[in-house]
Amino acid sequence: MNIAYMHPADQLVMFMQRIYDKGLTTTSGGNLSIQDKDGNIWITPASVDKGTLTRNDIICVKPDGQVIGNHKPSSELPFHESVYKRRPDIHAVLHAHPPALVAFSIARKLPDLDLIPTVRKTCSRISIAKYAVPGSEQLGANIGEEFSKGFDIVLLENHGVCIGAADMFAAFMMFETIDYSANLEIYASKLGGVKHLSPEAINISETRFHLLMDDFVPNSHSSEELEARREMIKLIRRSYKQGLFTATHGTYSVRLSDGSFIITPFGRDRAYLEPEDLVRIKGGMKEQGKIPSRAVQAHDLIYRENADINAILLAHPPHAMAFAVTDAVFDPRTIPESYILLRDIEKLPFSTIYSDALGVAHSFAPNRPALIFQNDCVIVTGSTLLQAFDRMEVLESTAHSILNSTSIGDIVHISKSEISDLKKAFNLVD
């Protein structure tokens, strides 16, 4: 989906619906705006249910102050105008009250940007603005001052967050990313011993293999390939709704019988991917005119070294990632389903996925279908796409349960003898 061809009113409705559906704002909270090339500010209305907005609810404020629409513009219009006035490079402003970022705003602290590499790359310029009455000129001045310093993300003391970008998708991408990082830090703090990445480590993650691959032109698309594309899109969308993916982060792939595989593209919005957006990889070459995920090399090597793996999922599920950014050991001996599906999960060092992709490929085994990478990601595999997806769901659900247990009491794991019984009952291979 190319939002450049969408009217500002339609963009505001679409993105507000996404924000509301993900529970990142309330019926009355938050507002979005877009400034078009003529200087008009299109903004969400005041006192209208954010969960049921239509394009007819959107307000247009002309450069001379004339208001066109069926409602009053958001009471926060002054700070939107302040941002546009001070930053001519910004054409979209997003303001919301996601619980994790509100937690930081009422503690008057900024979330950590160095837990995983994608956060610092997307959200490098962040500040905090002093409290003022919502809708006041003073709040607009306080926010505008931070944007005038070059910050793109401004946390508001005892309020929420304001983000400015060149377009609404870029603003939303930063919003999802910084909210994800805030949640991850909160979850990880329950385990203790939170680990941070150095600038040098973040630089290691700057891979370019996906940009340097040669092209091939597919002559046709088999029914097997078309079915794989269809099923991938269904599960990618489910993954996004369940919070296993963000708009631009998360990679699925499926191997075809001829040895080629289909993989998610680089930098495309996961919520609106279509089958034709997926990229086929064959003999080390990529489908012409498309850019595959940055993880394409790792996927390729995993398939080459593991004949029984036909689907790979790389993601950042937030509860499971709490174990990736701490020293805590993820132990799936919680309930039978968790152990049966996940078995003996290992945590590998951060740099491994970048410096030793072949070693990573060799780390998978029938009793080790999933790996956690320190401060980076989790990779889950399966003989089918559905099996891999099931494992990813169970991994995140298990991590969520373990984190919840920290406020209840010590975990009693399934015993060694009970594990032996499970292995016999379910024919689990060591």
C-alpha positions in Angstrom: 0.0 0.0 0.0 1.4 3.4 -1.1 -0.1 6.1 1.2 1.1 8.8 -1.2 -2.0 8.0 -3.3 -4.3 8.2 -0.3 -6.2 11.4 0.6 -5.1 12.8 4.0 -8.5 12.2 5.5 -8.4 8.5 4.5 -4.9 8.2 5.9 -5.9 9.7 9.3 -8.9 7.3 9.6 -6.7 4.3 8.7 -3.9 5.1 11.1 -6.2 6.1 14.0 -8.1 2.8 13.5 -4.8 0.9 13.8 -3.7 2.8 16.9 -7.1 2.3 18.5 -7.4 -1.4 17.6 -3.9 -2.0 19.1 -5.1 -0.4 22.4 -2.6 2.4 22.1 -5.1 5.1 22.7 -8.6 5.5 24.0 -12.0 6.6 22.6 -11.3 10.2 23.6 -7.5 10.3 23.6 -5.0 11.1 20.9 -5.0 13.0 17.6 -3.4 12.9 14.2 -2.8 15.5 11.6 -1.3 15.8 8.1 -0.1 19.0 6.5 -0.6 18.9 2.7 1.5 20.7 0.1 -0.9 23.6 0.1 -0.4 24.2 3.8 -3.8 22.8 4.8 -3.8 20.9 8.1 -6.1 17.8 8.1 -6.7 16.8 11.7 -8.9 14.4 13.7 -11.9 16.0 15.4 -12.6 16.8 19.0 -15.1 14.7 21.0 -15.6 12.0 18.4 -15.2 8.3 19.1 -11.7 7.4 17.9 -12.8 3.8 17.3 -15.5 4.8 14.7 -14.0 7.7 12.7 -14.9 8.1 9.1 -13.4 10.4 6.5 -16.4 12.8 6.9 -15.3 13.4 10.5 -11.9 14.7 9.5 -11.4 18.5 9.7 -9.4 20.7 7.3 -7.8 23.9 8.8 -6.8 26.3 6.0 -3.6 28.4 6.2 -5.7 31.5 7.0 -7.4 29.6 10.0 -10.7 28.8 8.2 -12.1 25.5 9.6 -13.9 23.2 7.2 -15.7 20.1 8.5 -18.6 18.7 10.5 -16.9 19.0 13.9 -14.4 21.2 15.8 -10.8 20.3 15.3 -8.9 18.5 18.0 -8.2 20.7 21.1 -4.5 19.9 20.5 -4.4 21.8 17.2 -2.1 24.4 18.7 0.8 22.0 19.2 0.3 20.4 15.8 0.6 23.9 14.3 3.6 24.6 16.5 5.4 21.6 15.1 4.7 22.4 11.5 5.7 26.0 12.0 9.1 25.0 13.5 9.9 22.0 11.3 9.1 22.5 7.6 10.4 18.9 6.9 7.5 17.5 9.0 4.2 16.9 7.3 2.5 14.4 9.7 2.1 14.6 13.5 0.9 11.7 15.7 -0.2 12.1 19.4 -1.5 9.2 21.5 -1.5 7.8 25.1 -0.2 4.3 24.8 0.1 2.8 28.4 3.8 1.9 28.2 4.8 5.4 27.1 2.4 7.0 29.5 4.2 5.0 32.2 7.5 6.6 31.2 5.8 10.1 30.9 4.5 9.9 34.5 7.9 8.7 35.7 9.4 11.5 33.6 12.0 9.1 32.1 12.8 8.3 28.5 12.7 4.7 27.3 15.9 2.8 26.5 16.7 2.9 22.8 19.5 0.4 22.9 17.9 -2.9 23.8 17.7 -4.1 20.2 19.3 -2.5 17.1 16.2 -1.6 15.2 15.0 0.8 17.8 18.0 3.2 17.8 17.9 3.1 14.0 14.3 4.2 13.9 14.0 6.4 17.0 17.3 8.0 17.5 16.0 11.6 18.2 13.9 11.6 21.3 13.3 14.2 24.1 10.8 15.1 26.8 8.7 18.3 27.0 7.6 20.0 30.2 4.1 19.6 31.3 1.4 22.2 30.4 -2.4 22.1 30.2 -3.6 20.1 27.2 -4.7 22.2 24.3 -2.9 25.3 25.7 -0.6 27.6 23.7 2.1 26.8 26.4 2.0 23.1 25.6 2.3 23.9 21.9 5.4 26.1 22.8 6.9 23.4 25.0 6.5 20.7 22.3 7.5 23.0 19.5 10.7 23.9 21.3 11.8 20.3 21.5 11.1 19.8 17.8 13.0 22.9 16.9 16.1 21.3 18.5 15.8 18.4 15.9 13.9 15.8 18.0 11.3 13.8 16.1 9.8 12.0 19.2 8.8 14.0 22.2 7.5 12.4 25.3 5.1 14.8 27.2 5.4 14.9 31.0 2.3 13.3 32.5 0.6 13.1 29.2 1.7 10.9 26.3 3.9 11.1 23.2 4.1 13.4 20.1 5.8 12.2 16.9 6.5 14.1 13.8 7.7 12.8 10.4 7.7 13.4 6.7 4.5 11.2 6.3 2.0 9.4 8.5 3.5 5.9 7.9 6.9 7.1 9.0 5.4 8.7 12.1 3.4 5.5 12.8 6.5 3.3 12.3 8.4 5.4 14.9 5.4 5.3 17.2 5.1 1.5 17.1 8.8 1.1 17.5 9.2 3.4 20.6 6.1 1.9 22.2 7.5 -1.6 21.6 10.8 -0.6 23.2 9.0 0.9 26.2 7.1 -2.3 26.7 10.2 -4.4 26.3 12.0 -2.5 28.9 9.1 -2.9 31.3 8.9 -6.6 30.8 12.7 -7.1 31.0 12.8 -5.2 34.3 10.7 -7.9 35.9 13.5 -10.4 35.1 16.3 -8.0 36.1 19.8 -7.7 34.6 18.8 -5.8 31.5 21.5 -5.7 28.9 22.2 -2.8 26.5 23.8 -2.6 23.1 26.9 -0.5 22.4 27.1 1.8 19.3 29.6 -0.7 17.9 27.2 -3.6 18.3 24.4 -1.7 16.6 26.8 -1.0 13.7 27.4 -4.7 13.3 23.7 -5.2 12.5 24.0 -3.0 9.4 23.8 -5.8 6.8 23.6 -5.2 3.1 23.4 -8.7 1.7 19.7 -8.3 0.8 20.6 -5.2 -1.4 23.4 -6.9 -3.3 21.7 -10.0 -4.6 21.4 -10.6 -8.3 18.0 -10.7 -9.9 16.1 -13.5 -11.7 12.9 -13.2 -13.7 10.3 -15.9 -12.8 8.8 -17.5 -15.9 5.7 -18.7 -14.1 4.2 -19.2 -10.6 3.3 -22.8 -9.6 0.1 -23.6 -7.6 2.5 -24.6 -4.8 4.1 -21.2 -4.8 0.7 -19.3 -5.0 -0.6 -21.4 -2.1 2.5 -20.6 0.0 2.1 -16.9 -0.7 -1.5 -17.0 0.3 -0.9 -18.8 3.6 2.1 -16.6 4.5 0.0 -13.5 4.1 -2.7 -14.9 6.3 -0.2 -15.7 9.1 1.7 -12.5 8.7 -1.5 -10.5 9.3 -2.3 -12.6 12.3 1.2 -12.0 13.6 0.8 -8.3 13.3 -2.6 -8.3 15.1 -1.1 -10.4 17.9 1.9 -8.2 18.4 4.4 -10.7 17.2 5.3 -8.3 14.3 5.5 -4.5 14.1 4.7 -2.6 10.8 8.2 -3.1 9.4 9.9 -5.8 11.6 9.4 -9.5 11.3 10.3 -12.0 8.7 8.6 -15.2 7.5 9.7 -17.6 4.8 8.6 -20.9 3.3 10.6 -23.4 1.3 9.2 -24.7 -1.9 9.8 -28.2 -3.3 12.2 -27.0 -5.9 14.6 -25.6 -3.2 13.6 -22.0 -3.7 11.8 -20.1 -1.0 9.4 -17.2 -0.4 10.3 -14.5 2.1 8.8 -11.2 3.4 10.1 -8.0 1.7 12.3 -5.3 3.3 10.7 -2.2 4.7 7.1 -2.9 3.7 4.1 -2.5 6.0 3.3 -5.9 7.4 -0.3 -5.0 8.1 -1.1 -4.6 4.4 1.2 -7.0 2.6 -0.3 -8.8 -0.4 0.9 -12.1 -2.0 2.6 -10.3 -4.8 4.7 -8.3 -2.3 6.5 -11.4 -1.1 9.9 -12.2 -2.6 11.0 -15.5 -4.1 14.6 -16.5 -3.6 16.1 -19.1 -6.0 19.8 -20.2 -6.3 21.0 -17.2 -4.3 19.1 -14.7 -6.5 16.0 -12.6 -5.7 12.9 -12.0 -7.7 13.4 -9.1 -10.0 12.3 -5.7 -8.8 11.9 -6.6 -5.2 14.1 -6.3 -2.0 13.9 -9.2 0.4 14.2 -9.1 4.2 17.6 -8.2 5.7 17.5 -11.7 7.2 17.5 -13.5 3.8 21.0 -14.9 4.1 20.3 -16.5 7.4 17.1 -18.0 6.1 18.9 -19.3 3.0 21.7 -21.0 5.1 19.2 -22.5 7.5 17.4 -24.2 4.6 20.6 -25.4 3.0 21.8 -27.0 6.3 18.5 -28.4 7.6 16.5 -30.7 5.2 13.7 -31.1 7.7 13.0 -27.3 8.0 10.5 -25.9 5.6 9.4 -22.7 7.4 11.3 -20.0 9.3 9.9 -17.2 11.5 12.1 -14.4 12.7 10.4 -12.0 15.0 10.5 -9.8 18.2 7.6 -11.0 20.3 7.9 -8.7 23.3 7.5 -11.1 26.2 10.0 -13.6 24.7 12.3 -10.8 23.9 12.5 -9.9 27.6 14.7 -13.0 27.9 16.8 -11.8 24.9 17.7 -8.5 26.6 18.5 -9.9 30.0 20.6 -12.7 31.5 17.4 -14.7 32.3 17.2 -18.2 31.0 14.1 -19.2 29.1 13.0 -22.6 30.4 9.9 -24.0 28.6 9.4 -26.8 31.2 6.3 -24.9 32.4 3.3 -26.8 30.9 3.5 -29.9 28.6 2.6 -28.0 25.4 5.5 -25.6 25.9 8.0 -28.3 26.4 6.7 -30.5 23.6 6.7 -27.7 21.0 9.8 -25.8 22.1 12.1 -28.3 23.7 15.7 -27.2 24.5 15.9 -23.5 23.5 19.4 -21.9 23.5 20.4 -18.3 23.7 23.2 -17.3 21.3 25.4 -14.1 21.5 24.2 -11.0 19.7 26.9 -11.0 17.0 26.4 -14.6 16.0 23.6 -14.0 13.6 25.7 -11.5 11.8 29.2 -13.0 12.0 28.5 -16.7 11.9 25.2 -17.3 10.0 26.4 -20.8 9.0 27.0 -21.7 12.7 23.5 -20.4 13.4 22.1 -22.8 10.7 24.0 -25.7 12.4 22.5 -24.8 15.8 19.0 -26.0 14.8 18.1 -29.6 15.5 14.9 -31.7 16.1 15.2 -31.0 19.8 16.1 -27.3 19.2 13.6 -25.8 16.8 14.0 -22.3 18.2 16.8 -20.0 19.2 16.9 -16.7 21.1 19.6 -14.2 20.1 20.9 -11.8 22.7 19.5 -8.3 22.2 18.3 -9.1 18.7 15.4 -11.5 17.9 14.0 -15.0 18.1 14.0 -17.5 15.3 11.5 -20.4 15.2 11.4 -23.2 12.6 9.1 -25.9 11.6 8.4 -28.6 9.0 5.4 -26.5 7.9 4.5 -22.9 8.2 1.6 -23.6 10.6 3.9 -25.6 12.9 6.5 -22.8 13.0 3.7 -20.3 13.7 2.3 -22.4 16.5 5.7 -22.6 18.0 6.1 -18.8 17.9 2.7 -18.3 19.5 3.6 -20.9 22.2 7.0 -19.2 22.8 5.4 -15.8 23.4 2.6 -17.3 25.5 5.1 -19.2 27.6 7.3 -16.2 28.1 4.2 -14.1 29.1 3.2 -16.7 31.7 6.7 -16.8 33.2 6.8 -13.0 33.4 3.4 -13.0 35.1 4.7 -15.6 37.6 7.3 -13.2 38.9 4.7 -11.4 40.9 3.2 -14.6 42.3 6.0 -16.9 43.4 8.8 -19.2 42.4 8.1 -21.4 39.3 7.9 -25.2 39.9 9.1 -26.7 36.6 8.1 -30.1 35.2 10.5 -32.6 36.7 13.1 -34.7 34.9 11.0 -37.9 35.3 7.9 -36.1 34.0 10.0 -34.8 31.0 11.0 -38.5 30.3 7.3 -39.4 30.4 6.5 -36.7 27.9 9.3 -37.8 25.6 7.9 -41.4 25.5 4.3 -40.3 25.1 5.0 -38.0 22.3 8.0 -39.7 20.6 10.2 -36.7 21.1 13.7 -37.1 19.7 16.8 -36.0 21.7 
